[in-house]
Amino acid sequence: MSTTTTFSSFHDAYLAILREVRSRPLNVIDARGRWSREIPNVSFVLTNPVERIPFLESRRPDIALCVAASLGMLESRNDTAVINHYHPGRNASTNITSSREDAAYIIQLGSLDPGTNSNSVEAIIAMMADDPRTEAAIIPIIGPDTPGRIPSRAADHPSSIQFLHRDDRLHCVVQIHTEDAYVQLPRSVFSCTLIQEYVARRLGVAVGAYRHHVDSLHVQERDTYHLAEAIREVTRWGYTPPAFTLPAMPTDARNGLATALLWEHQLRTNQRATAPSDPELRGIDPYWRNIILLLEIDRQVKIHQNRIFDAGVFQALHPAYRWLVAHDWPARLPPYLR
């Protein structure tokens, strides 16, 4: 995929990327002590970035982690402790020994004003509201060891997310210096397309195309078996991908985000629980209510180990999120829902 290929959804794009990096890698590299297959200069375009989830039984995104990381990025909160809360077991599964490196599997946004903790997304929204044709709406993507500023390592400088307002649509261009196709790519696409959707809603324009470019896209050798599993899944006889349409973000995105951030903190710290019958939950837009219910499922996973999920919470989820939760935690579902 050294040339740009266009797809409707990330599900389709991700399958094409996995096939190519497994069967036609151009290089075998030593990525920080881990042998990896690499394809340089990979670009793809999504015409419908809202469809940001690959629905593969063998490679599902860790949805609570993706949601929480995206909320944090919208708030310009680069807190590795929060990220690690949503995936505390990742150290063992990925052979990573420090929380700083663990959090490196999630992209973070730098500040447009180095040395401050200003909200980059809000700054971009203000910039584009003042000058819709600007080409300077660019946020640096940073590493967790350099909060609030561009990393000192030269290799990290090219990474950024750019927004372009053209023909009443908000397009997004993401440049990543190096990325793991199996571990990182689904998470960064999820977060960047959600930020694109949020900025578009705030500006009152439609969501346009999403372009993702990686200078060095690679997969570690230890993950090639999982890639083969995903490819076998979609090539088996009778395979049809799940026909989900993800919910679109409502126009009142700012207030919705503030509500979701408040609930995220309270659920993560176990200050409260919730259910569809919760009076405070009923008045929240279904888009944000689904995010809150996903985080409630995650709270139940961590607080009530080995206990069956609350059936009401599970059934109130959007069908796409129910599919993800059911495949992630089949033993935690009530027997009549398995």
C-alpha positions as CSV (number, residue, x, y, z in Angstrom):
1,M,0.0,0.0,0.0
2,S,2.8,2.4,-0.9
3,T,0.1,4.4,-2.9
4,T,-3.0,5.8,-1.3
5,T,-6.0,3.5,-1.3
6,T,-9.6,4.6,-0.5
7,F,-12.0,2.7,1.7
8,S,-15.5,3.5,3.0
9,S,-14.9,2.1,6.5
10,F,-11.9,1.3,8.7
11,H,-13.0,-2.3,8.8
12,D,-12.2,-2.7,5.1
13,A,-9.0,-0.6,5.3
14,Y,-7.7,-2.6,8.3
15,L,-8.2,-6.0,6.5
16,A,-6.3,-4.7,3.5
17,I,-3.5,-3.5,5.7
18,L,-3.2,-6.7,7.6
19,R,-3.1,-8.8,4.4
20,E,-0.3,-6.7,3.0
21,V,1.9,-6.4,6.0
22,R,1.7,-10.2,6.6
23,S,2.2,-11.3,3.0
24,R,4.2,-8.6,1.4
25,P,6.5,-6.8,3.9
26,L,9.3,-4.9,2.3
27,N,11.6,-5.0,5.3
28,V,12.3,-7.0,8.4
29,I,13.5,-4.6,11.1
30,D,14.6,-4.6,14.7
31,A,12.1,-2.3,16.4
32,R,13.5,-1.7,19.9
33,G,14.6,-5.2,20.3
34,R,11.6,-6.8,18.7
35,W,11.7,-8.2,15.2
36,S,9.0,-6.8,13.0
37,R,7.7,-6.9,9.4
38,E,7.6,-3.4,7.9
39,I,6.0,-1.6,5.1
40,P,7.1,2.0,4.7
41,N,5.0,4.9,3.5
42,V,1.5,3.5,4.0
43,S,-1.4,5.8,3.2
44,F,-5.2,5.2,3.2
45,V,-8.3,7.3,3.0
46,L,-11.6,6.7,4.7
47,T,-14.6,8.3,3.1
48,N,-16.8,7.6,6.1
49,P,-14.6,8.0,9.1
50,V,-17.5,7.5,11.6
51,E,-17.3,3.8,10.8
52,R,-14.1,3.6,12.8
53,I,-14.2,0.1,14.2
54,P,-12.9,-3.2,12.6
55,F,-15.5,-5.8,13.6
56,L,-13.2,-8.9,13.7
57,E,-13.7,-11.6,16.2
58,S,-10.0,-12.3,16.2
59,R,-8.9,-8.6,16.5
60,R,-11.4,-6.5,18.3
61,P,-10.4,-3.0,19.6
62,D,-10.4,-2.7,23.4
63,I,-13.4,-0.4,23.2
64,A,-13.3,1.0,26.8
65,L,-9.6,1.9,26.3
66,C,-10.3,3.6,22.9
67,V,-13.2,5.6,24.3
68,A,-11.4,6.7,27.5
69,A,-8.3,7.7,25.5
70,S,-10.3,9.7,23.1
71,L,-12.1,11.5,25.8
72,G,-8.8,12.4,27.4
73,M,-7.4,13.7,24.1
74,L,-10.4,15.9,23.6
75,E,-9.7,17.3,27.1
76,S,-6.0,17.5,26.3
77,R,-5.4,15.3,29.3
78,N,-2.2,13.2,28.9
79,D,-2.5,11.1,31.9
80,T,-0.8,7.7,31.6
81,A,-2.3,6.5,34.9
82,V,-5.8,6.9,33.5
83,I,-4.9,5.1,30.3
84,N,-3.3,2.2,32.2
85,H,-6.4,1.9,34.3
86,Y,-8.4,0.8,31.3
87,H,-5.8,-1.8,30.3
88,P,-3.8,-2.8,33.3
89,G,-3.0,-6.2,32.0
90,R,-1.4,-5.0,28.8
91,N,2.1,-5.0,30.3
92,A,2.0,-8.8,30.5
93,S,0.3,-9.4,27.2
94,T,2.7,-7.2,25.2
95,N,5.9,-7.9,27.1
96,I,6.1,-4.3,28.2
97,T,7.6,-3.6,31.6
98,S,7.0,0.1,32.3
99,S,3.8,2.1,32.5
100,R,5.4,4.8,30.4
101,E,6.0,2.4,27.5
102,D,2.6,0.9,28.1
103,A,0.9,4.2,27.5
104,A,3.0,4.7,24.4
105,Y,0.5,2.5,22.6
106,I,-1.9,5.4,22.8
107,I,-1.2,8.6,20.9
108,Q,-1.4,11.8,22.8
109,L,-1.8,15.4,21.6
110,G,0.7,18.1,22.2
111,S,0.0,21.8,23.0
112,L,-0.1,24.5,20.4
113,D,1.5,26.7,23.0
114,P,4.7,24.9,24.2
115,G,5.2,25.0,27.9
116,T,1.5,25.2,28.7
117,N,-1.3,22.8,29.3
118,S,-3.8,24.6,27.0
119,N,-6.5,22.5,25.3
120,S,-5.2,21.9,21.7
121,V,-8.6,20.8,20.4
122,E,-10.3,24.0,21.7
123,A,-7.6,26.1,20.2
124,I,-8.1,24.5,16.8
125,I,-11.8,25.0,17.0
126,A,-11.3,28.7,17.8
127,M,-8.7,29.0,15.0
128,M,-11.0,27.5,12.4
129,A,-14.0,29.4,13.5
130,D,-12.1,32.6,12.9
131,D,-10.5,31.5,9.6
132,P,-12.2,28.4,8.1
133,R,-9.7,28.3,5.2
134,T,-6.6,28.1,7.5
135,E,-4.0,25.4,6.7
136,A,-2.4,25.9,10.1
137,A,-4.9,23.8,12.1
138,I,-2.3,21.3,13.1
139,I,-1.8,19.5,16.5
140,P,1.5,17.7,17.2
141,I,1.2,14.1,18.3
142,I,3.5,13.5,21.2
143,G,4.8,10.7,23.3
144,P,3.9,10.2,27.0
145,D,7.4,11.0,28.2
146,T,7.0,14.6,26.9
147,P,3.7,16.0,28.2
148,G,2.6,19.3,26.7
149,R,5.4,19.7,24.2
150,I,6.9,18.3,21.0
151,P,9.2,15.4,21.8
152,S,13.0,16.0,21.6
153,R,13.5,12.9,19.6
154,A,13.8,13.9,15.9
155,A,12.0,10.8,14.8
156,D,8.8,11.9,16.5
157,H,8.6,15.4,15.0
158,P,6.6,14.4,11.8
159,S,3.6,13.1,13.8
160,S,0.6,15.4,13.7
161,I,-3.1,15.7,13.1
162,Q,-4.3,18.4,10.6
163,F,-7.8,19.7,10.0
164,L,-8.9,21.2,6.7
165,H,-12.3,22.9,6.1
166,R,-13.2,22.4,2.5
167,D,-16.6,22.5,0.8
168,D,-18.5,22.6,4.1
169,R,-16.7,19.4,5.2
170,L,-14.0,18.9,7.8
171,H,-11.3,16.7,6.4
172,C,-8.5,15.3,8.6
173,V,-4.9,14.3,7.7
174,V,-2.9,12.3,10.2
175,Q,0.8,11.8,9.9
176,I,2.5,9.2,12.1
177,H,6.2,8.5,12.1
178,T,6.0,4.9,13.2
179,E,3.1,2.7,14.1
180,D,2.3,-0.9,15.0
181,A,-0.4,-2.1,12.6
182,Y,-1.7,-4.7,15.0
183,V,-1.6,-2.9,18.4
184,Q,-1.6,0.8,17.7
185,L,-3.3,1.5,14.4
186,P,-6.9,0.6,15.5
187,R,-6.6,2.8,18.5
188,S,-5.1,5.8,16.8
189,V,-7.7,5.7,14.0
190,F,-10.5,5.4,16.5
191,S,-9.3,8.4,18.5
192,C,-8.4,10.7,15.5
193,T,-11.6,10.1,13.7
194,L,-13.6,10.7,16.8
195,I,-11.7,14.0,17.3
196,Q,-12.4,14.8,13.7
197,E,-16.1,14.2,14.2
198,Y,-16.1,16.3,17.4
199,V,-14.4,19.3,15.7
200,A,-16.8,19.0,12.8
201,R,-19.8,19.1,15.1
202,R,-18.5,22.1,17.0
203,L,-17.9,24.0,13.7
204,G,-21.3,23.0,12.3
205,V,-20.0,21.2,9.2
206,A,-20.2,17.7,7.9
207,V,-17.5,15.1,8.5
208,G,-15.2,14.8,5.5
209,A,-12.5,12.4,4.4
210,Y,-9.9,11.0,6.8
211,R,-6.4,10.4,5.5
212,H,-3.9,8.4,7.6
213,H,-0.2,8.2,6.6
214,V,2.5,6.2,8.4
215,D,6.2,6.4,7.5
216,S,6.9,3.0,9.0
217,L,4.1,0.6,9.5
218,H,5.1,-2.6,11.1
219,V,3.9,-5.8,12.9
220,Q,5.9,-7.6,15.5
221,E,6.8,-11.2,14.5
222,R,5.0,-12.5,17.7
223,D,1.7,-11.0,16.3
224,T,1.9,-12.5,12.9
225,Y,-0.1,-15.5,14.0
226,H,-2.9,-13.2,15.1
227,L,-2.8,-11.5,11.7
228,A,-3.2,-14.9,10.1
229,E,-6.2,-15.6,12.3
230,A,-7.9,-12.4,11.2
231,I,-7.3,-13.2,7.6
232,R,-8.6,-16.8,8.0
233,E,-11.7,-15.4,9.7
234,V,-12.8,-13.2,6.8
235,T,-11.9,-15.8,4.1
236,R,-13.8,-18.7,5.5
237,W,-16.8,-19.9,3.6
238,G,-20.0,-18.0,4.3
239,Y,-18.3,-15.0,6.1
240,T,-20.2,-11.8,6.1
241,P,-19.1,-8.8,8.2
242,P,-21.4,-7.5,10.9
243,A,-23.7,-4.9,9.4
244,F,-23.5,-2.2,12.0
245,T,-23.8,1.5,11.5
246,L,-22.2,3.4,14.3
247,P,-24.1,6.2,15.9
248,A,-23.3,9.8,14.8
249,M,-22.2,12.4,17.4
250,P,-25.0,14.9,18.1
251,T,-24.6,18.6,17.3
252,D,-24.4,19.6,21.0
253,A,-21.0,18.0,21.3
254,R,-19.5,20.4,23.8
255,N,-22.0,19.8,26.6
256,G,-22.1,16.1,25.7
257,L,-18.4,15.8,26.1
258,A,-18.4,17.6,29.5
259,T,-21.1,15.2,30.7
260,A,-19.2,12.1,29.5
261,L,-15.9,13.4,31.1
262,L,-17.7,13.8,34.5
263,W,-19.2,10.3,34.3
264,E,-15.9,8.8,33.2
265,H,-14.1,10.1,36.3
266,Q,-16.9,9.0,38.6
267,L,-17.1,5.5,37.1
268,R,-13.3,5.0,36.9
269,T,-12.9,5.9,40.5
270,N,-15.9,3.8,41.5
271,Q,-17.7,6.8,43.0
272,R,-20.9,5.6,41.5
273,A,-22.5,2.9,39.3
274,T,-25.2,3.4,36.8
275,A,-27.9,1.5,34.9
276,P,-30.5,2.4,32.2
277,S,-33.0,3.2,34.9
278,D,-30.7,5.9,36.4
279,P,-32.7,9.2,36.3
280,E,-29.5,11.1,35.6
281,L,-28.7,8.9,32.7
282,R,-32.1,9.2,31.0
283,G,-31.8,12.8,29.9
284,I,-28.4,12.3,28.2
285,D,-28.3,12.0,24.4
286,P,-28.1,8.3,23.3
287,Y,-24.6,8.9,21.8
288,W,-23.0,9.9,25.1
289,R,-25.2,7.5,27.1
290,N,-23.7,4.6,25.1
291,I,-20.2,5.8,26.0
292,I,-21.2,6.0,29.7
293,L,-22.7,2.5,29.6
294,L,-19.5,1.2,28.0
295,L,-17.5,2.6,30.8
296,E,-20.0,1.2,33.3
297,I,-19.4,-2.3,31.8
298,D,-15.6,-1.7,32.2
299,R,-16.2,-0.7,35.9
300,Q,-18.1,-3.9,36.5
301,V,-15.2,-5.9,34.9
302,K,-12.7,-4.4,37.3
303,I,-14.7,-4.1,40.5
304,H,-16.8,-7.3,40.3
305,Q,-14.4,-9.9,38.9
306,N,-16.0,-13.0,37.5
307,R,-19.5,-11.7,38.2
308,I,-22.1,-11.7,35.5
309,F,-22.8,-8.3,33.8
310,D,-25.9,-6.4,34.6
311,A,-28.2,-7.5,31.8
312,G,-30.0,-4.2,31.6
313,V,-26.7,-2.3,31.0
314,F,-25.6,-4.8,28.3
315,Q,-29.0,-4.8,26.5
316,A,-29.1,-0.9,26.5
317,L,-25.9,-0.7,24.5
318,H,-25.9,0.1,20.8
319,P,-25.8,-3.2,18.8
320,A,-22.2,-2.6,17.7
321,Y,-21.1,-2.1,21.2
322,R,-23.0,-5.1,22.4
323,W,-21.2,-7.2,19.8
324,L,-17.8,-5.9,21.0
325,V,-18.6,-6.5,24.7
326,A,-20.1,-10.0,24.0
327,H,-17.0,-11.1,22.2
328,D,-14.6,-9.6,24.8
329,W,-16.4,-11.0,27.8
330,P,-18.6,-14.0,26.8
331,A,-18.3,-15.7,30.2
332,R,-19.6,-12.5,31.9
333,L,-22.9,-12.4,29.9
334,P,-26.1,-13.7,31.5
335,P,-26.6,-17.3,30.2
336,Y,-29.7,-16.4,28.3
337,L,-27.9,-13.7,26.3
338,R,-24.9,-15.9,25.2
